[in-house]
Amino acid sequence: MQNEVQSILQSTARVIVGKDETILQTIIAMLCGGHVLLEDVPGVGKTQLAAALSRSVGGEFHRIQLTPDIMPSDITGYSVVNQQDGSLEYRPGAAICNFLLADEINRASPKVQSALLEIMEEHQISLDGQTHKLPTPFMVIATQNPVETYGTYHLPEAQMDRFFMRISMGYPTLQEELAILERNGEKNPISNITEPVVTPAQVEALQAQVNTVKVSDNVRNYIISLVHATRQSDMAALGVSPRGSIACFKAVRASAFAHGRNFVTPDDVKELAVPVLAHRILLSPKGRNTLGSPEKLVKQLLEELPVPAEN
């Protein structure tokens, strides 16, 4: 594994116990300039993961607790009139940072969710005829609780498609939870990260290096075949979009880079297909009855598709 990636993972793991795969997937999304939706039950460490990653990188971290009364301007910022010369002055919102934690995103109103679309896609804010570029790197880490639906709003498919990955952390094992108790006994474990292990500028350099990883025609065709299979399956009412195939292409290159390779293998596709593609699929009634979740459909298609040779 690349030294910088390993350093970020180890630093974040000082806070998050036993979730190295989840941490690595989040780092991969960061290396691709993508955004992550952490979907899981309360109390498993979603917020801590976002805070630990930002502290490990040394980026500016903002958290906004999304509720129905949050306004779009709380995220994008707003303009005020300068009383001296009558000009408009921009007052930054929560999004002006490197890592934006949008906590419980499904509790925000559709208007607020829409305000995130341009931010996530364009990495900029357009307000009163002016464009405000966001710092680099920039990453939205949103959380939502899939169990509790009272007082929540459905995330539209257009917004789901803008998340690079959807990740579930899951409950810890018995031994992991014992370690969590010990680590949280006296202080907040986020204090275990005393200083960044890389800088935002180094993350930008890593992002550029990811783009040099080679992807063979066989692997490219494997990705496209998987994406097209989601569109042709009678288990899906809505298959993966071209944005999804691009995300998968970027993700497997970042995965290969993180593991110290300058080429992608079919195993990279298998490892990341579910977190990158499943949330972009809308199951048909038959799919809901037969499979129950888009994740199972992606896994089924991976079993059915022939695995290409590595060359």
C-alpha positions as CSV (number, residue, x, y, z in Angstrom):
1,M,0.0,0.0,0.0
2,Q,1.2,3.5,-0.8
3,N,3.0,5.1,2.2
4,E,0.7,8.2,2.3
5,V,-2.5,6.1,2.0
6,Q,-1.2,3.8,4.7
7,S,-0.5,6.7,6.9
8,I,-3.9,8.2,6.5
9,L,-5.5,4.8,7.2
10,Q,-3.5,4.1,10.3
11,S,-4.1,7.6,11.7
12,T,-7.9,7.3,11.2
13,A,-7.8,3.9,12.7
14,R,-6.6,5.4,16.0
15,V,-10.1,6.6,16.3
16,I,-12.2,4.1,14.4
17,V,-11.7,0.5,15.6
18,G,-11.8,-2.5,13.3
19,K,-13.1,-0.8,10.2
20,D,-10.0,-0.6,8.0
21,E,-12.0,-1.6,4.9
22,T,-14.5,1.2,5.5
23,I,-11.7,3.7,6.1
24,L,-9.9,2.6,3.0
25,Q,-13.1,3.0,0.9
26,T,-13.6,6.5,2.2
27,I,-9.9,7.3,1.4
28,I,-10.5,5.9,-2.1
29,A,-13.4,8.3,-2.6
30,M,-11.3,11.2,-1.4
31,L,-8.6,10.3,-3.9
32,C,-11.2,10.4,-6.6
33,G,-12.6,13.8,-5.5
34,G,-15.9,12.0,-4.7
35,H,-18.4,12.2,-1.9
36,V,-19.6,9.5,0.5
37,L,-22.9,8.6,2.0
38,L,-22.5,6.7,5.3
39,E,-25.7,4.9,5.9
40,D,-26.1,3.0,9.1
41,V,-27.8,2.9,12.5
42,P,-26.9,5.5,15.1
43,G,-23.8,5.2,17.3
44,V,-21.5,3.1,15.0
45,G,-19.0,5.9,14.5
46,K,-20.1,7.7,11.3
47,T,-19.4,11.2,12.6
48,Q,-16.1,10.1,14.2
49,L,-14.9,8.7,10.9
50,A,-15.5,12.0,9.1
51,A,-13.8,14.0,11.8
52,A,-10.8,11.5,12.1
53,L,-10.2,11.6,8.3
54,S,-10.2,15.4,8.1
55,R,-7.9,15.7,11.1
56,S,-5.5,13.1,9.6
57,V,-5.4,15.1,6.4
58,G,-5.2,18.5,8.1
59,G,-8.1,19.9,6.2
60,E,-10.7,22.3,7.4
61,F,-13.7,20.4,8.8
62,H,-17.2,21.7,9.1
63,R,-20.2,19.9,10.5
64,I,-23.8,20.8,9.9
65,Q,-26.6,19.1,11.6
66,L,-29.4,18.9,9.1
67,T,-32.9,19.5,10.3
68,P,-36.1,20.6,8.5
69,D,-35.6,24.2,9.5
70,I,-32.0,24.5,8.0
71,M,-31.9,26.9,5.1
72,P,-29.9,26.6,1.9
73,S,-27.9,29.7,2.9
74,D,-26.7,27.8,6.0
75,I,-24.7,25.6,3.6
76,T,-24.0,27.9,0.6
77,G,-23.6,31.2,2.5
78,Y,-25.3,34.5,1.7
79,S,-24.6,38.1,0.6
80,V,-25.0,41.2,2.7
81,V,-24.9,44.8,1.6
82,N,-21.9,46.8,2.6
83,Q,-23.4,50.0,4.2
84,Q,-20.5,52.1,3.1
85,D,-20.3,51.5,-0.6
86,G,-23.5,49.5,-1.3
87,S,-21.6,46.5,-2.6
88,L,-22.5,42.9,-1.9
89,E,-20.2,41.0,0.5
90,Y,-20.2,37.2,0.7
91,R,-20.6,35.5,4.0
92,P,-19.4,31.9,3.8
93,G,-21.6,29.0,4.7
94,A,-20.7,25.6,6.1
95,A,-19.6,24.3,2.7
96,I,-16.5,26.5,2.6
97,C,-14.1,23.9,3.9
98,N,-12.3,20.7,2.8
99,F,-14.5,18.2,4.6
100,L,-18.2,18.9,5.0
101,L,-20.1,16.5,7.3
102,A,-23.8,16.7,6.4
103,D,-25.2,14.9,9.4
104,E,-28.6,13.2,8.9
105,I,-29.0,14.5,5.4
106,N,-32.4,12.9,4.9
107,R,-33.8,15.2,7.6
108,A,-33.1,18.3,5.4
109,S,-35.8,19.7,3.2
110,P,-35.7,19.1,-0.5
111,K,-34.7,22.7,-1.0
112,V,-31.6,22.2,1.1
113,Q,-30.8,18.9,-0.5
114,S,-31.0,20.6,-3.9
115,A,-28.6,23.3,-2.7
116,L,-26.0,20.5,-2.2
117,L,-26.2,19.4,-5.9
118,E,-24.1,22.1,-7.5
119,I,-21.7,22.0,-4.5
120,M,-21.1,18.3,-4.9
121,E,-20.9,18.2,-8.7
122,E,-19.2,21.4,-9.5
123,H,-17.2,22.1,-6.3
124,Q,-18.4,25.7,-6.4
125,I,-21.2,28.0,-5.1
126,S,-23.1,30.3,-7.4
127,L,-24.7,33.2,-5.6
128,D,-25.9,36.6,-6.7
129,G,-24.1,36.4,-10.0
130,Q,-20.8,35.4,-8.4
131,T,-19.0,32.1,-8.3
132,H,-17.2,31.0,-5.2
133,K,-14.7,28.1,-5.7
134,L,-14.5,25.6,-2.8
135,P,-11.2,24.7,-1.3
136,T,-9.3,21.7,-2.6
137,P,-9.6,18.9,-1.8
138,F,-13.3,19.1,-1.1
139,M,-15.4,16.2,0.1
140,V,-19.0,15.8,1.4
141,I,-19.5,13.0,3.9
142,A,-23.2,12.7,4.5
143,T,-24.8,10.4,7.1
144,Q,-28.3,9.0,7.3
145,N,-30.1,6.4,9.5
146,P,-31.9,3.9,7.2
147,V,-34.1,2.6,10.0
148,E,-35.8,5.7,11.4
149,T,-38.0,7.4,8.7
150,Y,-40.2,9.6,10.8
151,G,-39.5,13.3,10.0
152,T,-37.2,12.4,7.1
153,Y,-37.3,13.3,3.4
154,H,-36.5,10.8,0.6
155,L,-33.1,11.5,-1.1
156,P,-33.9,11.9,-4.9
157,E,-32.2,9.6,-7.3
158,A,-30.3,12.7,-8.8
159,Q,-28.7,13.3,-5.4
160,M,-28.0,9.7,-4.7
161,D,-26.2,9.5,-8.1
162,R,-23.9,12.3,-7.0
163,F,-22.5,10.3,-4.1
164,F,-19.4,8.4,-5.2
165,M,-20.0,5.6,-2.7
166,R,-22.6,4.5,-0.2
167,I,-20.9,2.7,2.7
168,S,-22.3,0.9,5.7
169,M,-20.0,0.6,8.7
170,G,-21.8,-2.2,10.6
171,Y,-21.7,-3.2,14.2
172,P,-18.3,-4.1,15.8
173,T,-17.3,-7.6,16.8
174,L,-17.1,-8.5,20.5
175,Q,-13.3,-7.9,20.6
176,E,-13.6,-4.6,18.7
177,E,-16.3,-3.3,21.0
178,L,-14.1,-4.1,24.0
179,A,-11.4,-2.1,22.4
180,I,-13.9,0.7,21.8
181,L,-14.8,0.8,25.5
182,E,-11.1,1.0,26.5
183,R,-10.4,3.7,23.9
184,N,-13.4,5.8,25.0
185,G,-12.9,5.4,28.7
186,E,-11.1,8.6,29.6
187,K,-11.2,10.9,26.6
188,N,-12.7,11.4,23.1
189,P,-10.6,9.2,20.9
190,I,-10.4,11.9,18.2
191,S,-7.6,13.4,20.5
192,N,-5.5,10.4,19.6
193,I,-4.7,12.2,16.3
194,T,-2.4,14.9,17.5
195,E,-1.3,16.2,14.1
196,P,-2.0,15.5,10.4
197,V,-0.1,12.8,8.6
198,V,-0.5,14.5,5.2
199,T,-1.5,17.9,4.0
200,P,-4.3,18.9,1.6
201,A,-1.6,19.7,-1.0
202,Q,-0.3,16.2,-0.7
203,V,-3.8,14.8,-1.2
204,E,-4.1,16.8,-4.4
205,A,-0.8,15.3,-5.5
206,L,-2.1,11.8,-4.7
207,Q,-5.2,12.5,-6.8
208,A,-3.1,13.4,-9.8
209,Q,-1.0,10.2,-9.3
210,V,-4.2,8.1,-9.3
211,N,-5.0,9.3,-12.8
212,T,-1.8,7.7,-14.1
213,V,-2.9,4.2,-13.1
214,K,-3.5,2.0,-16.2
215,V,-6.8,0.2,-17.0
216,S,-6.7,-2.5,-19.6
217,D,-9.4,-2.9,-22.3
218,N,-10.5,-6.1,-20.6
219,V,-11.1,-4.4,-17.3
220,R,-12.8,-1.4,-19.0
221,N,-15.2,-3.8,-20.8
222,Y,-15.8,-5.6,-17.6
223,I,-17.0,-2.4,-15.9
224,I,-19.2,-1.5,-18.9
225,S,-20.6,-5.0,-19.1
226,L,-21.6,-4.8,-15.4
227,V,-23.2,-1.4,-15.7
228,H,-25.2,-2.5,-18.8
229,A,-26.3,-5.6,-17.0
230,T,-27.9,-3.5,-14.3
231,R,-29.9,-1.7,-17.1
232,Q,-31.0,-4.9,-18.8
233,S,-32.0,-6.8,-15.7
234,D,-35.7,-7.3,-15.1
235,M,-34.8,-6.9,-11.4
236,A,-34.0,-3.2,-11.9
237,A,-36.4,-0.4,-12.8
238,L,-33.5,2.0,-13.0
239,G,-30.0,0.9,-13.8
240,V,-26.6,2.5,-13.3
241,S,-26.0,5.8,-15.1
242,P,-22.9,6.7,-17.1
243,R,-21.9,8.8,-14.1
244,G,-21.8,5.4,-12.2
245,S,-19.6,3.8,-14.8
246,I,-17.2,6.8,-14.6
247,A,-17.2,6.5,-10.8
248,C,-16.4,2.8,-10.9
249,F,-13.5,3.5,-13.4
250,K,-12.1,6.1,-11.1
251,A,-12.6,4.0,-8.0
252,V,-10.7,0.9,-9.3
253,R,-7.8,3.1,-10.3
254,A,-7.6,4.6,-6.8
255,S,-7.9,1.1,-5.3
256,A,-5.0,-0.1,-7.4
257,F,-2.9,2.9,-6.5
258,A,-3.7,2.5,-2.8
259,H,-2.4,-1.1,-3.0
260,G,0.8,0.0,-4.7
261,R,0.0,-1.0,-8.2
262,N,0.0,1.0,-11.4
263,F,-2.6,-1.2,-13.1
264,V,-6.1,-2.3,-12.3
265,T,-7.2,-6.0,-11.9
266,P,-10.8,-7.5,-12.1
267,D,-10.6,-8.0,-8.3
268,D,-10.5,-4.2,-7.9
269,V,-13.9,-4.1,-9.7
270,K,-15.3,-6.9,-7.6
271,E,-14.3,-5.2,-4.3
272,L,-15.8,-1.8,-5.1
273,A,-18.7,-2.6,-7.3
274,V,-21.2,-2.7,-4.5
275,P,-20.4,0.5,-2.7
276,V,-19.9,2.4,-5.9
277,L,-22.9,1.1,-8.0
278,A,-25.6,-0.3,-5.7
279,H,-27.1,3.0,-4.5
280,R,-27.6,4.1,-8.1
281,I,-30.0,1.2,-8.8
282,L,-33.7,1.3,-8.3
283,L,-35.2,-2.2,-8.0
284,S,-38.3,-3.2,-9.9
285,P,-41.2,-4.8,-7.9
286,K,-39.8,-8.2,-9.0
287,G,-36.3,-7.2,-7.7
288,R,-37.7,-6.1,-4.4
289,N,-39.6,-9.3,-3.9
290,T,-36.8,-11.6,-5.1
291,L,-33.6,-9.9,-3.9
292,G,-34.7,-7.2,-1.5
293,S,-31.7,-4.9,-2.1
294,P,-29.7,-3.4,-4.9
295,E,-26.5,-4.7,-3.2
296,K,-27.7,-8.3,-3.8
297,L,-28.4,-7.5,-7.5
298,V,-24.8,-6.2,-8.0
299,K,-23.4,-9.3,-6.3
300,Q,-25.6,-11.6,-8.4
301,L,-24.4,-9.9,-11.6
302,L,-20.8,-10.2,-10.5
303,E,-21.3,-13.9,-10.1
304,E,-22.9,-14.3,-13.5
305,L,-20.5,-12.1,-15.6
306,P,-17.4,-13.8,-16.9
307,V,-14.2,-12.5,-15.3
308,P,-11.7,-11.2,-17.8
309,A,-8.1,-12.2,-18.0
310,E,-5.5,-9.8,-16.5
311,N,-3.5,-8.3,-19.3
